[in-house]
Amino acid sequence: MSYKHKIVSAVATGFAIVSFSAFASAQQDNTTTNQLQDSVQKQEKRERKGFGKEGRGGKHHGNRMGMRQLQELNLTDAQKQQVREIMSSRKADSENFQELRQLAQAKRDGTITPEQTEKLRTFKQQMRQNAEQTHRQILAVLTAEQRTQLEQLKQQKREQKKQRREMRQNGQQIDTPKDNN
């Protein structure tokens, strides 16, 4: 084999290695980017559905209000600050949330003891009372007009939920509006 042929072979081999490395690196970057985008999209979807980083935080029952409804009330800066303070004081309750999740998982698995069942019931009752207290505190921040507007918003949400339930029972396709958040 001639010296010229050896140089050409070495250059071609080097080029092939560099090309393959660049292709593999780009493929890995693309995969990583896709995984990251999927993860971000899933997190955004969870947050829209009311699942925050600390668990299920946005689901509202009965007469409790959601943060989205408060945003529609055009609160003053002072009212927003008061609501933030109320909600941040509530975050201390989330410390017990991990234990609550473990108890709920034990119940689903069928491995819950009677003591754990009692503790689960107590946790749920305490969380319900704390949520009602928070609701009352936030209502106290609102003006009479804002409370009326909030009640109207809640009524609209109930009607929408009722319509979706009826459509679901009738087997119709449900078109839900996308959140702008």
N, C-alpha and C positions, 0 to 999 in steps of 0.2 A: 504494500500500500504506500502510495507516495505521500510525501510530506504535505502537499497541497490538499490531497484527499482527506488526510487526518484533520487538518485545520477546518475544512468545510464541514466535516462530520461533527467536530467539537462545537463549532458555531451553531450548527443546526440543532444539536442536542441541547445546548445552552438555551437557544431560542424556544425550543419545545418545553423545557423545564420552566422557563419564565412564563410562557404563555399558559401552561397548565396551572401554575401557581396563581397567576392573576385570575384565571377563570374560577378556580376553586375558592379563592378569597372573595371574589365578587358573588359567587353562589352562596357562600356562607353569610356574607353581609346582607344579601337579599333575604335569606331565610331568617336571619336575626331581625331585620327590619320588619318583615311580615309578622313575626311572632310578637314584636313590640307593638305594632299597630293593632294586632288582634287583642293583645292584653289591654291596651288603652281603650279600645272600643268596648270591650267587655266591661271594664271598670265604669266607663261612662254610662253604659246601659244599666248596670247595677245601681248607679247613683240616681239615674232617672226613675228607676223603679222604687227607689227609697232605701236601697242598701248602701250604707256608707262604709267607711273603713272600720267602724266600730260595730258593725252588724246592722241589723234592721232598724233604721232610725227614722225613715220618712213615711212609714205606713201609719195612717191615721184611722182611728175607729170612732164610731159614735160622734160625739160632739167635739172631738179634738181637732185642732187645726193643723194644717201643714204649712211649712215655711213658704211654699209656692203661693198659697192663698194670702199670706201676709205681704208678700211682695206686690200683690195686686192692689193693696190698700193705700199706696202712696204715703207711707209713713214718713214723718219728719225725721231729721237726723237724730234728734233727741230720743224719739220713740225707737228708732233702729238701735241706738246704743243701749237703751233700757232692755230691749228684747234680747240683744246679744249677751248682756249681763245675766239675764234670767236663764238663757240657754247654756251659757258657760257654767253657771252654778249647777246645772243639771248634768254636766259631764261627769261629775263625781259619781253619779249613779251607774255610769257605764263600767266602773271598776268591777262590779258584781256581775256584769253581763257575761264574762267568760265562764264563770261558775254556773250561771244559769244555762248557758249553751251546753255545758257538759252534762248537766242534769237532764236537759231536754233530750240530748243524744242517748243517754242511758235509758230514758223512758221509751224512746223509739226502738232501741235495741232489745228492750224487755229485760234489762238487767238492773232496773231501779229498785232500791230498797224502800221500805216504808218510811224510814227517816228522810231519805232523799226526796220522796214524794211530798212529804210535809214541807221540806225546805223549798222545793220547787213551787208549791202552792203559795208559800209565804213570800217568795221572791216576786211572783207574778202579782200578788195583791199589793205589795209595796211599790212595784213599778207602776201599777195602775193608779195608786194614790198619788205618787210623785207626778205622773203625767197630768192628772186632774188639777193638782196644785199649780203646776206650770201653766196650764191652760188658764186658770183663774188669774194668775199674776199677769199674763200677757193681755188678757181681756181688760184688766185694770189700766193698762197703758193706753189702750185705744180710746178714741172719742166715741160718743154715742153714734155718730154718723158712720164711723169705721166699723163699729160692732154690727150695725144694721147691714152694711155692705158685706161684711164677712158672712153673716147669716145667709144673705142672698147667694153668695158664692158657694157656700156649703150646700144650699138647696139645689143649685145648678149641678153640682157634682153628684148629688144623690140621684137626680133625674137622669144624668148621663150614665151613671152606673146601672140604674134600673133598665134603661134602654139597651145597654150592652148585654145585660143579663138576659133580657127577653130575646134579643137577636141571637145570642148564643144558644138559647133553648130551642129556638126555631131553626137552627142550623144555618143561619145567614152569616156571611162574611162580615167581620167587624173592621171598619176603617177607623183607626184611632188617629187623632191629629198628633203630629210630632211636636215635641217640646222645642221651644226656641232656646232653651238653656243648654 
